[in-house]
Amino acid sequence: MRVGRTFVVVVAVLAGVVVPAGAAVAGPAGCSWQLDRVLPLPAGYPTSAVAGADSAGAVVVGTAINTSVFTDFQAVLWRDGRLVELPTPAGFSSSAAAVNTRGDVVGVVFQAGPFILGPNRPVLWRGGRMIELAVPAGAEGASPADINSVGLIVGAAADAGTAEPHPVAWAAALPSLVRRVPAPGRFNSALAVTEQGVVAGFGSSPDLTHTIGLAGTVAGLHEVRSLAAGDFTAIFAADGPYYAGDESSPNSLPTAVLWHNGIPRALSAQPSAALGVNARGDATGNSLTDFHPVVWSGGTEQPLPLGADYRSGAGRAISEDGTTIAGNAVLAADQTVALPVLWRCA
């Protein structure tokens, strides 16, 4: 029965079939946020970039960065606050992009010389081992960006010669297969996939004059509605019926935007970016005025606390119940150091 079920899932995700998801968990009322903990980093890696978290906020993934060696990166995850370094071949660096509810992690590895990085090799970490994903024919590398619970992986591949990205998809159960995802315009990337199989991201308009938000399935992406025609629009995250990102005019900084069933609304009157979202429509990101981390919930905008030790930061992922946010906080004493942190709702 397991083989048959896996086959059905693989056929579904590669054909672009939408897979139903479970109901969203109701969030608490009267949320009061606190900086709950700083997550540990490997020895020799003083800074980091948090990329995402699972739906419960219990597993966080990202990249530890060695600031003294330009090409030294290590993919990591934190499970209930405990550090795990993801397997990386000798002589290679690695970076983690996303984790699903099963604990599967996607990211890249690349050969790391002293001054140059090799092409991105897409990988899946499952059950403690690294599995290479296929690179499309004619591409010099590929980067997964997200994975859902049935194993649909989305990302982008860069064409050899031009380095122009285009959206691609994989199924975790068949890592040797990769599919190009049709999309309008050029320089397109798929950055998020929901439990229902909706894919979102952004790229350039067909005339290359501005960026456009993209959404659809692996069968094809389409341009989403923007707040104003001709604006620069980007989608960074998606969950349930929501997309999160930002939009700017040619003469203004970006403003955080939330799409609900394809309809956009501005989250803030100030320059900002929404980087993570849950299926309830709670979003997190940062202000682009003071680079302070922010959460948007129930129609209100609230700064996330940093304390005296940190100057700035950003929320990157918010749990389904809206009580945990994973992100980075930048040290006030050394602004080259971004520590991985969790905020919790008390």
C-alpha positions as CSV (number, residue, x, y, z in Angstrom):
1,M,0.0,0.0,0.0
2,R,2.9,2.4,0.7
3,V,4.2,2.0,-2.9
4,G,0.8,2.6,-4.4
5,R,0.2,5.7,-2.2
6,T,3.6,7.1,-3.1
7,F,3.0,6.6,-6.8
8,V,-0.4,8.5,-6.5
9,V,1.2,11.4,-4.7
10,V,4.1,11.6,-7.2
11,V,1.7,11.6,-10.2
12,A,-0.4,14.2,-8.4
13,V,2.4,16.7,-7.6
14,L,4.0,16.4,-11.0
15,A,0.7,16.8,-12.8
16,G,-0.2,19.9,-10.9
17,V,-3.1,18.3,-9.0
18,V,-4.1,20.3,-5.9
19,V,-3.9,18.1,-2.7
20,P,-6.2,19.0,0.2
21,A,-4.8,20.2,3.5
22,G,-6.0,19.9,7.0
23,A,-7.9,22.6,8.8
24,A,-5.9,25.6,10.2
25,V,-5.5,25.9,14.0
26,A,-7.1,28.8,15.7
27,G,-4.7,31.3,17.2
28,P,-4.8,32.9,20.7
29,A,-6.4,36.2,21.5
30,G,-4.5,39.1,23.2
31,C,-1.1,38.0,22.0
32,S,1.9,39.6,23.8
33,W,5.2,38.8,22.0
34,Q,8.5,38.1,23.7
35,L,12.0,37.2,22.4
36,D,12.0,33.7,23.7
37,R,15.4,32.3,22.9
38,V,18.6,32.5,20.8
39,L,19.3,29.3,18.9
40,P,22.9,27.8,19.0
41,L,25.3,27.9,16.1
42,P,28.1,25.5,15.2
43,A,31.6,26.4,16.4
44,G,33.3,28.7,13.9
45,Y,30.1,30.0,12.4
46,P,29.2,33.3,14.2
47,T,26.3,34.4,12.0
48,S,23.3,32.9,10.3
49,A,20.3,33.3,8.0
50,V,17.1,31.6,9.1
51,A,15.1,30.4,6.1
52,G,11.9,28.8,7.4
53,A,10.2,26.5,9.9
54,D,7.6,23.7,10.1
55,S,3.9,24.4,10.7
56,A,4.3,24.0,14.5
57,G,7.4,26.2,14.8
58,A,9.3,23.3,16.4
59,V,11.8,22.7,13.6
60,V,13.6,25.7,12.1
61,V,16.1,25.6,9.2
62,G,18.7,27.9,7.9
63,T,22.3,28.5,7.2
64,A,25.3,29.1,9.5
65,I,27.9,31.4,8.0
66,N,31.6,31.6,8.6
67,T,32.4,35.3,8.2
68,S,36.1,34.8,8.0
69,V,35.9,32.4,4.9
70,F,33.7,33.8,2.1
71,T,32.6,30.5,0.8
72,D,32.0,28.6,4.0
73,F,28.3,27.9,4.7
74,Q,26.7,25.1,6.7
75,A,23.0,24.0,6.4
76,V,21.5,23.5,9.8
77,L,18.3,22.8,11.6
78,W,17.1,23.3,15.1
79,R,14.7,20.8,16.5
80,D,13.1,22.0,19.7
81,G,16.0,24.4,20.0
82,R,18.7,21.7,19.5
83,L,21.2,22.2,16.7
84,V,21.7,19.7,14.0
85,E,24.3,20.1,11.2
86,L,22.9,18.6,7.9
87,P,25.2,16.2,6.1
88,T,27.4,18.0,3.5
89,P,30.0,16.3,1.3
90,A,33.7,17.1,2.1
91,G,34.9,20.2,0.2
92,F,31.3,21.5,-0.2
93,S,29.3,24.2,1.5
94,S,25.5,23.9,2.0
95,S,22.4,26.0,2.7
96,A,18.9,25.0,3.8
97,A,15.8,26.7,2.4
98,A,12.7,25.0,3.9
99,V,11.4,22.1,6.0
100,N,8.0,20.4,5.8
101,T,5.9,18.7,8.5
102,R,7.7,15.4,8.1
103,G,11.1,16.9,8.8
104,D,12.3,16.8,5.2
105,V,14.6,19.7,4.4
106,V,15.5,21.1,0.9
107,G,18.4,23.3,0.0
108,V,21.6,23.3,-2.0
109,V,25.2,22.2,-1.8
110,F,28.1,23.7,-3.9
111,Q,31.8,23.1,-4.2
112,A,33.5,25.7,-2.1
113,G,36.9,26.9,-3.2
114,P,38.7,29.7,-1.3
115,F,37.3,32.5,-3.5
116,I,34.6,30.9,-5.7
117,L,31.5,28.8,-5.3
118,G,30.5,26.0,-7.8
119,P,27.0,25.7,-9.3
120,N,24.1,25.1,-7.0
121,R,23.3,21.4,-6.7
122,P,19.7,20.9,-5.4
123,V,19.4,18.4,-2.5
124,L,16.8,16.9,-0.1
125,W,17.8,15.9,3.4
126,R,15.5,13.0,4.5
127,G,16.0,10.6,7.4
128,G,19.5,11.9,8.2
129,R,20.9,11.5,4.7
130,M,21.4,13.8,1.7
131,I,19.6,13.0,-1.6
132,E,20.6,14.8,-4.8
133,L,17.8,16.3,-6.9
134,A,17.9,16.4,-10.7
135,V,19.2,19.5,-12.5
136,P,17.2,20.3,-15.7
137,A,18.9,19.7,-19.0
138,G,20.6,22.9,-20.2
139,A,20.8,24.3,-16.7
140,E,24.0,25.0,-14.8
141,G,22.4,24.7,-11.4
142,A,19.1,24.7,-9.5
143,S,17.9,25.8,-6.0
144,P,14.9,24.4,-4.2
145,A,13.0,27.0,-2.2
146,D,10.1,25.1,-0.5
147,I,8.6,21.7,0.1
148,N,5.1,20.6,1.3
149,S,4.1,17.6,3.3
150,V,3.4,15.4,0.3
151,G,6.9,16.0,-1.1
152,L,6.2,18.6,-3.8
153,I,9.4,20.7,-4.0
154,V,9.6,24.0,-5.9
155,G,12.4,26.3,-6.8
156,A,14.3,27.7,-9.7
157,A,17.0,26.5,-12.2
158,A,19.5,28.8,-14.0
159,D,20.0,28.3,-17.7
160,A,23.6,27.7,-18.7
161,G,25.2,30.7,-20.3
162,T,22.6,33.3,-19.5
163,A,22.1,32.3,-15.8
164,E,18.4,33.3,-16.3
165,P,16.2,31.5,-13.7
166,H,13.0,29.7,-14.4
167,P,10.6,27.9,-12.1
168,V,11.0,24.1,-11.6
169,A,9.4,21.4,-9.5
170,W,10.5,18.0,-8.1
171,A,8.7,15.2,-6.2
172,A,10.7,14.0,-3.2
173,A,9.8,10.3,-4.0
174,L,11.3,10.6,-7.5
175,P,14.4,12.9,-7.0
176,S,15.8,12.0,-10.4
177,L,12.9,13.8,-12.2
178,V,12.5,17.5,-12.5
179,R,9.8,19.5,-14.3
180,R,10.0,23.0,-15.7
181,V,7.0,25.1,-14.6
182,P,5.6,27.4,-17.3
183,A,5.4,31.1,-16.3
184,P,4.9,34.5,-18.1
185,G,7.8,36.9,-18.5
186,R,11.4,36.1,-17.7
187,F,13.8,35.7,-14.8
188,N,11.1,33.8,-12.8
189,S,11.4,31.9,-9.6
190,A,9.0,29.7,-7.6
191,L,9.6,30.5,-3.9
192,A,6.7,28.8,-2.0
193,V,4.3,25.9,-2.2
194,T,1.2,25.4,0.0
195,E,-0.2,22.2,1.4
196,Q,-2.8,22.4,-1.3
197,G,-0.2,22.5,-4.1
198,V,-0.4,26.2,-4.9
199,V,2.9,27.5,-6.1
200,A,3.9,31.2,-5.8
201,G,6.9,33.4,-6.5
202,F,7.8,36.3,-8.7
203,G,9.6,37.3,-11.9
204,S,9.9,40.0,-14.5
205,S,7.0,41.3,-16.7
206,P,7.1,40.2,-20.3
207,D,8.4,43.6,-21.3
208,L,11.1,43.6,-18.5
209,T,9.9,46.9,-17.1
210,H,8.8,45.7,-13.6
211,T,8.5,42.6,-11.4
212,I,5.3,40.6,-11.1
213,G,3.9,38.2,-8.5
214,L,3.2,34.7,-9.8
215,A,0.9,32.0,-8.5
216,G,-0.6,28.7,-9.9
217,T,0.4,25.1,-9.8
218,V,3.2,23.1,-11.4
219,A,1.1,23.0,-14.5
220,G,1.7,26.7,-14.9
221,L,1.9,30.1,-13.1
222,H,0.1,33.3,-13.9
223,E,0.5,36.9,-12.9
224,V,-1.4,37.8,-9.7
225,R,-3.3,41.1,-9.1
226,S,-1.2,44.0,-7.9
227,L,-2.3,47.0,-5.9
228,A,-1.4,49.3,-8.8
229,A,-0.6,48.5,-12.4
230,G,3.1,48.8,-13.2
231,D,4.2,48.4,-9.7
232,F,7.1,46.1,-8.7
233,T,5.5,43.1,-7.0
234,A,7.0,40.1,-5.3
235,I,5.6,37.1,-3.4
236,F,8.0,35.4,-0.9
237,A,5.7,33.0,1.0
238,A,2.3,31.2,0.7
239,D,0.1,29.2,3.0
240,G,-3.5,28.1,2.6
241,P,-5.4,30.9,0.7
242,Y,-2.7,33.6,1.5
243,Y,0.4,34.9,-0.2
244,A,2.8,37.4,1.5
245,G,5.3,39.7,-0.1
246,D,5.7,43.4,-1.0
247,E,5.0,45.9,-3.7
248,S,6.6,49.2,-4.6
249,S,6.2,51.9,-7.2
250,P,9.1,53.2,-9.3
251,N,9.5,56.1,-6.8
252,S,8.8,54.4,-3.5
253,L,10.2,51.7,-1.2
254,P,8.3,48.4,-0.9
255,T,5.3,48.0,1.3
256,A,4.2,44.6,2.8
257,V,1.3,43.1,1.0
258,L,-1.0,40.2,1.8
259,W,-3.0,38.4,-0.8
260,H,-6.2,36.5,0.2
261,N,-7.6,34.3,-2.5
262,G,-5.7,36.4,-5.0
263,I,-6.9,39.8,-3.7
264,P,-4.1,42.1,-2.4
265,R,-4.1,44.5,0.4
266,A,-1.4,46.6,2.0
267,L,-0.4,45.5,5.5
268,S,1.4,48.7,6.5
269,A,1.5,52.4,5.6
270,Q,5.3,52.3,6.2
271,P,8.1,50.7,4.0
272,S,8.1,47.0,4.9
273,A,8.3,43.4,3.6
274,A,6.2,40.4,4.5
275,L,8.5,37.3,4.4
276,G,6.4,34.6,6.1
277,V,2.7,33.8,6.4
278,N,0.4,31.1,7.9
279,A,-3.0,29.7,6.7
280,R,-4.8,32.1,9.1
281,G,-3.3,35.1,7.3
282,D,-0.9,36.1,10.1
283,A,2.3,37.4,8.5
284,T,5.8,38.3,9.6
285,G,8.7,40.2,8.2
286,N,10.4,43.5,8.9
287,S,10.1,47.3,8.6
288,L,12.3,48.8,5.9
289,T,12.4,52.1,7.9
290,D,14.3,50.9,11.0
291,F,14.7,47.2,10.0
292,H,12.8,46.1,13.1
293,P,11.0,42.7,13.0
294,V,7.3,42.9,12.6
295,V,4.2,40.7,12.9
296,W,0.8,41.4,11.3
297,S,-2.2,39.6,12.9
298,G,-5.9,40.3,13.0
299,G,-5.5,43.5,11.0
300,T,-2.9,45.0,13.3
301,E,0.8,45.6,12.9
302,Q,3.1,45.0,15.9
303,P,6.9,45.3,16.3
304,L,8.6,42.2,17.7
305,P,10.7,42.9,20.7
306,L,14.5,42.9,20.4
307,G,15.9,44.2,23.7
308,A,19.0,46.2,24.2
309,D,21.4,43.7,22.7
310,Y,20.0,43.8,19.2
311,R,19.7,46.6,16.7
312,S,17.5,45.1,14.0
313,G,16.0,41.8,12.7
314,A,13.3,40.1,10.6
315,G,10.7,37.4,11.1
316,R,10.9,34.7,8.5
317,A,8.3,32.1,9.4
318,I,5.2,32.0,11.6
319,S,3.6,28.9,13.0
320,E,0.1,27.8,12.0
321,D,-1.4,28.8,15.4
322,G,0.3,32.2,15.2
323,T,2.2,31.7,18.5
324,T,5.8,31.2,17.3
325,I,8.0,33.2,14.9
326,A,11.5,32.2,13.7
327,G,13.9,34.8,12.3
328,N,17.1,36.7,12.9
329,A,18.2,39.4,15.3
330,V,21.2,41.5,14.5
331,L,23.6,42.4,17.3
332,A,23.9,46.0,18.3
333,A,27.5,45.6,19.1
334,D,28.5,43.9,15.8
335,Q,26.0,44.4,13.0
336,T,27.7,41.7,10.9
337,V,26.3,39.1,13.3
338,A,22.7,37.9,12.8
339,L,21.7,35.3,15.4
340,P,18.8,32.8,14.9
341,V,16.0,33.5,17.3
342,L,12.5,32.5,18.3
343,W,9.7,34.9,19.3
344,R,6.7,33.4,21.2
345,C,3.3,34.8,22.0
346,A,2.7,34.8,25.8
